[in-house]
Structure formats: structure tokens, C-alpha cells
Amino acid sequence: MIDKNKQYRTRDGREVRIYATDGIGSYPVHGATHGRQGWTPEKWTADGLFFYDGSQREGDLIEVKPRIQREFWLNVYRGDSLSTRYDSKEHADRGATIERLACVKIIIDCEEGEGL
């Protein structure tokens, strides 16, 4: 079921605004898609399908999940030992001991819930 409090795009990548999810009939979801000409009014089924026949179409709604983006640094030591995370390489360098083998930059960029 489509939730007007969530963010969606069309299967072909267009931005979507959802205005209502409680319309009557086979297409209760009302909103608009953004294309080259601007915003175009559209309707979808309760499940976000552009056509009621159940086949996949370019205009179907796909939920856009928030992205998690983080960058941090870890000092690596012998025996698989790691330091706590640091927000910058400079902070990691200051927190390192002489036994440090490496300083590794970790970048996390994924959709919320990915990998669970």
C-alpha cells in the first residue's frame, strides 16, 4: 500500500508527489510526476501500479528509501585489533600508537535497511 508520508519515484526515475491515497475506484492514489514539461497529474492503484493489469510499467511507483552516508577512519594494529572510529584522518593520527600498521578510511553509502 502506498503511504503519502513516504517518498516515491516512478520506475523510470521521475520525481513523484503524492497528494492523496484515499480516492475511490481502482486508482485511489493521486499525485503528480515531474518531467521535461513540469508536473503532470497522475493516478495509481493502491499498490502503486500505473495500470491495473498488474504488469510492470514505467509509471509504477517505487519507494525511495533514505540513504545512509558516513565516512570515518580506523587505526589498524597487529592481531586484528582496531581503534575506535575517528571523524578525520588527523584525529586518527593523533589517537594512534607507534604500533599502528595502517589507517583505513571507511565509506558507508547504502539505503536504509540494506544488508539487514
C-alpha positions in Angstrom: 0.0 0.0 0.0 1.2 3.5 -0.9 1.8 5.8 2.0 1.7 9.5 1.3 4.2 10.1 4.1 6.9 8.2 2.2 8.9 9.3 -0.8 8.4 7.7 -4.3 9.7 7.9 -7.8 8.5 6.2 -11.0 10.0 3.0 -12.2 11.7 5.2 -15.0 13.1 7.6 -12.4 10.8 10.6 -12.4 10.2 12.5 -9.2 6.7 12.0 -7.7 4.5 14.0 -5.4 1.6 12.1 -3.6 -1.4 14.2 -2.8 -3.9 11.5 -1.5 -4.2 7.8 -1.0 -7.9 7.6 -0.2 -9.5 8.2 -3.5 -12.3 6.0 -4.8 -12.3 3.4 -7.5 -9.4 1.4 -8.9 -6.9 4.3 -8.8 -7.2 5.8 -5.2 -3.6 7.2 -5.2 -3.5 10.7 -6.7 -0.3 12.8 -7.3 1.9 14.1 -10.0 5.1 13.2 -11.8 7.8 15.6 -12.8 9.1 15.5 -16.4 10.5 17.8 -19.0 7.3 19.8 -19.3 6.9 20.2 -15.5 4.4 18.5 -13.2 1.8 16.2 -14.7 -1.2 14.9 -12.6 -1.4 11.1 -12.3 -3.3 8.3 -10.6 -2.2 4.9 -9.4 -3.7 1.8 -7.8 -3.4 1.3 -4.0 -0.2 -0.7 -4.7 1.3 2.0 -6.8 0.7 0.4 -10.2 0.2 2.8 -13.2 -2.2 0.3 -14.9 -4.5 -2.1 -13.0 -3.4 -5.1 -15.1 -0.5 -5.9 -12.7 2.2 -5.7 -15.4 5.3 -3.5 -14.7 5.1 -0.1 -16.3 7.5 2.9 -16.4 4.9 4.9 -14.4 4.7 2.5 -11.4 5.6 3.9 -8.0 8.9 2.8 -6.4 9.7 3.7 -2.8 12.8 5.9 -2.4 14.4 4.9 0.9 16.6 7.3 2.7 20.4 6.9 2.1 22.9 6.4 4.9 26.2 8.1 4.1 29.0 8.1 6.6 32.8 8.5 6.4 35.2 7.6 9.2 38.8 6.4 9.9 40.1 3.4 11.8 43.6 2.6 13.0 44.6 -1.0 12.4 47.0 -2.8 14.8 48.6 -6.3 14.9 46.4 -9.2 16.0 43.3 -7.9 14.1 42.9 -5.0 16.6 41.1 -1.8 15.6 40.9 1.5 17.2 37.6 3.4 17.9 36.3 5.3 14.9 37.6 8.8 14.1 35.8 11.5 12.1 39.0 12.5 10.3 42.4 11.1 9.4 44.0 13.9 11.5 42.1 12.7 14.6 43.0 9.1 13.9 46.7 10.1 13.5 46.6 11.8 16.9 45.0 8.8 18.5 47.4 6.3 17.1 50.2 4.5 18.9 53.5 3.6 17.5 52.4 0.0 16.8 49.8 1.2 14.2 50.0 -0.8 10.9 47.6 1.3 8.9 44.9 4.0 9.0 41.9 3.0 6.9 39.2 5.2 5.5 35.7 3.6 5.7 32.9 5.0 3.5 29.3 3.8 4.0 26.8 4.6 1.3 23.7 2.5 1.3 19.9 2.6 1.5 18.3 2.5 5.0 17.8 -1.2 5.9 20.2 -2.6 3.3 22.1 -5.7 4.5 19.6 -6.5 7.3 
